[in-house]
Amino acid sequence: MSQSNSSFSRYDRQIKIPQIGLEGQERIGVSCVAVVGLGALGSVSANLLARAGVGTLKLIDRDFLEKNNLQRQVLYDENDLDRHLPKAVLAEEKLKRVNSEIKINALASDLNAQTVDDLLEGVDVIVDGTDNFETRYLINDYALKHQIPWIYGGAVQTHGLVYVVLPGQGPCLRCLFPEAVPSHEAQTCDRSGILAPVSHLIASLQVAECLKILTGRNEAICRSLLKIDVWDSSFHSVDITPDDCPDPCSGCVSGDFPYLQRDQGTQTVKLCGRNAVQIHHWETRKIDFEALAAKLEGSGRVEYNDYIMNIEQPPYGITLFSNGRAIIKGTEDSGIARSLYAKYIGN
């Protein structure tokens, strides 16, 4: 999306930076960036990228807002809690008020092997705001296949990591971390907690690297793994070269991208630390919330809007999205989650 000369007054302080300048701002203004995940990292990244004038922002998130998000996720406030809208929709609303001159696409979807091509089509850079390595490996494989730069970020407790993946120019994420930590051992914000300043710092570093890429300042891109702890004020930069990864991944060596393989049928994913299971159907479907609410009358508390239906059936709760995807709260048992889905929503 191009920007008129009159709009550049908005970016005056950014244009005055020699590393950006007018040419750099113009490049930012015609770029498309996807922010995957709009939680602790992604809400900060999306906010900064919108203010920087990125021409098109794709905001991708599968989740809805909960009260404990407000401690660190800067795009949301208490008024949003009662609206029961997807984070992507809430983020789009806020950012359109921040910058009405850019294009913002809210995509309340789960990024997976079935959806990745549609959701990430046409992007110039991908910024990671996810909370699990399964999705990060998917992003990594997609980025390698399509030669798209992406910026990994992770934060938990008081420490975090940042790494820029430039396909064909050094090790990728799977080269550095060949295997994900098992889900029951992984540290997550829900299990281990997080201090808001570390997520804000990590996201800010991700955006800085993104702007270097968008403006063509490749010589300034950090080629190290950054490790930061805000509690003990430690900052470490670990140089990463091909020699540091003597056994590169199959994607870098032979173009084998296992995380892009498309499973069929119904997928269940345990959401670590949240006592919840996500259920996703691959086939295209559209849920008629009005008809379903009528069907469920007398079966518990049911509320819905254009995007989400909430079904309360203590000790369980179901958050159903309009495309049939659901998050079953109150269990980590996939069998129980599938049974509840079949009972209240159908197969």
C-alpha positions as CSV (number, residue, x, y, z in Angstrom):
1,M,0.0,0.0,0.0
2,S,1.6,3.3,-1.1
3,Q,1.6,6.3,1.1
4,S,1.0,9.9,-0.1
5,N,3.6,12.6,0.6
6,S,1.2,14.3,3.1
7,S,1.0,11.1,5.2
8,F,4.7,11.2,5.8
9,S,4.3,13.8,8.5
10,R,3.1,11.0,10.7
11,Y,6.5,9.3,10.3
12,D,8.6,12.4,10.4
13,R,10.7,11.3,13.4
14,Q,11.3,7.9,11.8
15,I,12.3,9.3,8.5
16,K,14.9,11.5,10.2
17,I,16.8,8.5,11.2
18,P,19.6,8.1,8.6
19,Q,19.1,4.3,8.5
20,I,15.5,4.8,7.4
21,G,15.1,8.0,5.5
22,L,12.4,8.7,2.9
23,E,13.3,5.8,0.7
24,G,13.2,3.4,3.7
25,Q,9.8,4.7,4.7
26,E,8.5,4.2,1.2
27,R,9.7,0.6,1.3
28,I,8.0,0.1,4.7
29,G,4.8,1.6,3.3
30,V,4.5,-1.0,0.4
31,S,5.4,-4.0,2.5
32,C,3.2,-6.8,3.9
33,V,4.0,-8.3,7.3
34,A,2.3,-11.2,9.1
35,V,2.2,-11.3,12.9
36,V,1.4,-14.8,13.9
37,G,0.0,-14.8,17.5
38,L,-1.4,-11.7,19.1
39,G,-0.5,-12.4,22.8
40,A,2.4,-11.1,24.8
41,L,4.8,-10.7,21.9
42,G,2.5,-10.3,19.0
43,S,0.3,-7.6,20.5
44,V,3.4,-5.4,21.0
45,S,4.9,-6.2,17.6
46,A,1.6,-5.5,15.8
47,N,1.3,-2.2,17.6
48,L,4.8,-1.1,16.7
49,L,4.5,-2.2,13.1
50,A,1.2,-0.3,12.6
51,R,2.8,2.9,14.1
52,A,5.8,2.4,11.8
53,G,3.6,2.5,8.7
54,V,3.8,-1.0,7.4
55,G,1.5,-0.9,4.4
56,T,-0.4,-4.2,5.1
57,L,-0.5,-6.1,8.4
58,K,-1.9,-9.6,8.6
59,L,-2.9,-10.3,12.2
60,I,-3.3,-14.1,12.7
61,D,-4.5,-15.5,16.0
62,R,-6.6,-18.5,16.9
63,D,-7.5,-17.4,20.5
64,F,-9.9,-15.2,22.4
65,L,-9.2,-12.7,25.2
66,E,-9.0,-13.8,28.9
67,K,-8.5,-11.6,31.9
68,N,-5.0,-12.8,32.7
69,N,-3.9,-11.6,29.3
70,L,-4.3,-7.9,30.3
71,Q,-1.1,-8.0,32.4
72,R,1.1,-8.0,29.3
73,Q,-1.0,-7.9,26.1
74,V,-1.1,-4.2,25.2
75,L,-3.8,-4.1,22.6
76,Y,-6.6,-5.0,24.9
77,D,-8.4,-3.6,27.9
78,E,-11.1,-4.5,30.5
79,N,-13.9,-3.4,28.2
80,D,-12.9,-6.0,25.7
81,L,-13.4,-8.9,28.1
82,D,-17.2,-8.7,28.0
83,R,-17.3,-8.6,24.2
84,H,-16.1,-12.2,23.7
85,L,-14.4,-11.4,20.4
86,P,-11.3,-13.1,18.9
87,K,-8.0,-11.4,19.6
88,A,-7.4,-10.8,15.9
89,V,-10.7,-8.8,15.6
90,L,-10.0,-6.8,18.8
91,A,-6.5,-6.1,17.6
92,E,-7.7,-4.9,14.2
93,E,-10.2,-2.5,15.8
94,K,-7.5,-1.0,18.0
95,L,-4.9,-0.6,15.3
96,K,-7.3,1.0,12.8
97,R,-7.6,3.7,15.4
98,V,-3.9,3.9,15.7
99,N,-3.2,4.2,12.0
100,S,-6.1,4.5,9.5
101,E,-3.7,4.9,6.6
102,I,-2.6,1.2,6.4
103,K,-4.4,-2.0,5.6
104,I,-5.1,-4.4,8.4
105,N,-6.4,-7.9,7.9
106,A,-7.7,-9.7,11.0
107,L,-7.5,-13.5,10.5
108,A,-9.1,-15.3,13.5
109,S,-7.7,-18.7,12.4
110,D,-5.4,-21.4,13.5
111,L,-2.2,-21.5,11.5
112,N,-1.6,-25.1,10.5
113,A,-0.5,-27.2,7.5
114,Q,-4.0,-26.9,6.0
115,T,-4.3,-23.1,6.3
116,V,-0.7,-21.8,6.1
117,D,-0.7,-21.2,2.3
118,D,-3.8,-19.0,2.4
119,L,-2.9,-17.1,5.6
120,L,0.7,-16.3,4.7
121,E,0.3,-15.7,1.0
122,G,2.0,-12.5,-0.2
123,V,3.8,-11.6,3.0
124,D,7.3,-10.1,2.9
125,V,8.3,-10.9,6.5
126,I,6.8,-13.1,9.2
127,V,7.0,-12.1,12.9
128,D,6.6,-14.9,15.4
129,G,4.3,-14.2,18.3
130,T,3.4,-17.8,18.9
131,D,3.7,-19.9,22.1
132,N,4.7,-23.3,20.8
133,F,7.4,-24.9,18.7
134,E,5.0,-26.9,16.6
135,T,3.7,-23.7,15.0
136,R,7.2,-22.2,14.8
137,Y,8.5,-25.2,12.9
138,L,5.5,-24.8,10.5
139,I,6.4,-21.1,10.0
140,N,10.1,-22.1,9.5
141,D,9.3,-24.7,6.8
142,Y,7.0,-22.3,5.0
143,A,9.5,-19.5,5.1
144,L,12.3,-21.8,3.8
145,K,10.1,-23.1,1.0
146,H,9.1,-19.6,-0.1
147,Q,12.3,-17.8,0.8
148,I,10.6,-15.4,3.2
149,P,12.6,-13.9,6.2
150,W,11.0,-14.6,9.6
151,I,11.9,-13.5,13.1
152,Y,11.6,-16.0,15.9
153,G,10.9,-14.7,19.4
154,G,10.2,-16.4,22.7
155,A,9.7,-15.1,26.2
156,V,8.8,-16.7,29.6
157,Q,9.4,-15.7,33.2
158,T,12.0,-13.0,32.9
159,H,14.1,-14.2,29.9
160,G,13.7,-14.4,26.2
161,L,15.3,-15.2,22.8
162,V,15.4,-13.5,19.4
163,Y,16.7,-15.0,16.2
164,V,16.4,-13.9,12.5
165,V,16.0,-16.6,10.0
166,L,17.1,-15.6,6.5
167,P,16.5,-18.6,4.2
168,G,19.7,-19.6,2.4
169,Q,21.8,-17.3,4.5
170,G,22.6,-19.4,7.6
171,P,21.0,-21.9,9.9
172,C,17.2,-21.9,10.3
173,L,15.3,-22.6,13.5
174,R,15.2,-26.4,12.9
175,C,19.0,-26.3,12.5
176,L,19.4,-24.7,15.9
177,F,16.7,-26.6,17.7
178,P,16.2,-30.0,15.9
179,E,13.6,-31.2,18.3
180,A,11.0,-29.4,20.3
181,V,10.9,-29.9,24.1
182,P,8.1,-32.3,24.9
183,S,4.9,-30.4,25.6
184,H,4.7,-31.7,29.2
185,E,8.2,-30.3,29.9
186,A,7.9,-27.1,28.0
187,Q,7.9,-23.8,29.8
188,T,4.9,-21.7,28.9
189,C,3.5,-18.4,30.3
190,D,0.5,-20.3,31.6
191,R,2.7,-22.7,33.6
192,S,5.8,-20.7,34.5
193,G,4.5,-17.1,34.4
194,I,6.0,-14.1,32.6
195,L,7.1,-10.6,33.4
196,A,5.6,-8.1,31.0
197,P,8.8,-6.1,30.4
198,V,10.6,-9.1,28.9
199,S,7.9,-9.7,26.3
200,H,7.8,-6.0,25.4
201,L,11.6,-6.0,25.0
202,I,11.7,-9.2,22.9
203,A,8.9,-7.9,20.6
204,S,10.7,-4.6,20.2
205,L,13.8,-6.3,19.1
206,Q,11.8,-8.4,16.7
207,V,10.3,-5.3,15.1
208,A,13.7,-3.6,14.9
209,E,15.0,-6.6,12.9
210,C,11.8,-6.6,10.8
211,L,12.3,-2.9,9.8
212,K,15.9,-3.6,8.9
213,I,14.7,-6.3,6.5
214,L,11.9,-4.1,5.0
215,T,14.2,-1.2,4.4
216,G,16.9,-3.3,2.7
217,R,19.5,-2.7,5.5
218,N,20.7,-6.3,5.3
219,E,24.1,-5.4,6.6
220,A,22.5,-4.3,9.9
221,I,20.5,-7.5,10.5
222,C,21.6,-9.3,13.6
223,R,22.9,-12.7,12.7
224,S,23.3,-13.9,16.3
225,L,20.9,-15.6,18.7
226,L,20.1,-12.9,21.3
227,K,19.5,-14.1,24.9
228,I,18.1,-11.6,27.4
229,D,17.1,-11.7,31.1
230,V,15.6,-8.5,32.4
231,W,15.7,-9.6,36.0
232,D,19.5,-10.0,36.2
233,S,20.1,-7.5,33.4
234,S,22.0,-10.0,31.3
235,F,22.3,-9.6,27.5
236,H,24.1,-12.3,25.5
237,S,24.7,-12.4,21.8
238,V,25.6,-15.9,20.6
239,D,27.2,-15.9,17.1
240,I,25.6,-18.4,14.8
241,T,27.4,-19.7,11.8
242,P,27.0,-22.9,9.6
243,D,29.9,-24.4,11.6
244,D,27.7,-24.1,14.7
245,C,25.2,-26.4,13.1
246,P,27.2,-29.3,11.6
247,D,24.0,-31.3,11.0
248,P,21.6,-28.9,9.2
249,C,18.0,-29.8,8.9
250,S,16.3,-31.6,6.0
251,G,14.7,-28.3,4.8
252,C,18.0,-26.6,4.4
253,V,19.8,-29.6,2.9
254,S,17.2,-31.2,0.6
255,G,14.0,-29.1,0.6
256,D,12.2,-31.5,2.8
257,F,9.5,-29.7,4.8
258,P,7.7,-32.2,7.1
259,Y,5.7,-29.6,9.0
260,L,3.9,-28.6,5.8
261,Q,2.5,-32.1,5.3
262,R,-1.3,-31.8,5.4
263,D,-3.1,-34.1,7.8
264,Q,-6.7,-34.9,7.1
265,G,-9.7,-35.4,9.2
266,T,-10.0,-33.8,12.7
267,Q,-7.0,-32.6,14.6
268,T,-6.9,-32.2,18.4
269,V,-4.2,-30.1,20.1
270,K,-3.6,-29.9,23.8
271,L,-3.1,-26.3,24.8
272,C,-0.2,-26.6,27.3
273,G,-0.8,-25.1,30.7
274,R,-4.3,-24.1,30.0
275,N,-6.3,-27.2,30.8
276,A,-7.8,-27.1,27.3
277,V,-7.9,-28.9,24.0
278,Q,-8.4,-27.4,20.6
279,I,-10.4,-29.3,18.0
280,H,-10.1,-28.3,14.3
281,H,-11.9,-29.9,11.3
282,W,-10.0,-29.7,8.0
283,E,-13.2,-29.5,5.8
284,T,-14.7,-26.1,5.2
285,R,-17.7,-25.5,7.3
286,K,-19.8,-22.6,8.6
287,I,-21.6,-22.9,11.9
288,D,-25.1,-21.3,12.1
289,F,-24.9,-20.0,15.6
290,E,-28.6,-19.0,15.8
291,A,-29.7,-22.5,14.8
292,L,-27.2,-24.2,17.2
293,A,-28.3,-21.9,20.1
294,A,-31.9,-23.0,19.5
295,K,-30.8,-26.6,19.5
296,L,-28.9,-26.2,22.7
297,E,-31.7,-24.4,24.6
298,G,-32.0,-25.8,28.1
299,S,-28.5,-27.4,27.8
300,G,-26.6,-24.8,29.7
301,R,-25.6,-21.2,29.3
302,V,-25.1,-20.2,25.6
303,E,-23.9,-16.8,24.3
304,Y,-22.8,-15.9,20.8
305,N,-21.9,-13.0,18.5
306,D,-20.8,-13.0,14.8
307,Y,-17.4,-14.6,15.6
308,I,-17.7,-16.8,18.7
309,M,-20.2,-18.9,20.6
310,N,-19.6,-19.8,24.3
311,I,-21.2,-22.9,25.7
312,E,-21.0,-23.3,29.5
313,Q,-21.5,-26.9,30.7
314,P,-19.7,-27.1,34.1
315,P,-17.0,-28.3,34.7
316,Y,-16.4,-27.7,31.0
317,G,-16.7,-24.8,28.7
318,I,-16.7,-24.7,24.9
319,T,-15.6,-21.7,22.8
320,L,-16.7,-22.3,19.3
321,F,-15.6,-20.3,16.3
322,S,-17.7,-19.8,13.2
323,N,-15.6,-22.1,11.1
324,G,-16.2,-25.0,13.5
325,R,-12.9,-24.8,15.4
326,A,-13.4,-25.1,19.1
327,I,-11.5,-24.8,22.3
328,I,-12.7,-27.2,25.0
329,K,-11.8,-25.9,28.5
330,G,-11.7,-28.0,31.6
331,T,-9.8,-31.0,30.3
332,E,-6.6,-32.0,28.6
333,D,-8.0,-35.4,27.5
334,S,-8.6,-35.4,23.8
335,G,-11.2,-38.2,24.0
336,I,-13.3,-36.1,26.5
337,A,-12.9,-33.1,24.3
338,R,-14.0,-34.9,21.1
339,S,-17.0,-36.4,23.0
340,L,-18.1,-32.9,24.2
341,Y,-17.7,-31.5,20.7
342,A,-19.8,-34.3,19.2
343,K,-22.5,-34.0,21.9
344,Y,-23.0,-30.2,21.7
345,I,-21.9,-29.3,18.2
346,G,-21.9,-32.5,16.1
347,N,-19.3,-34.4,14.1
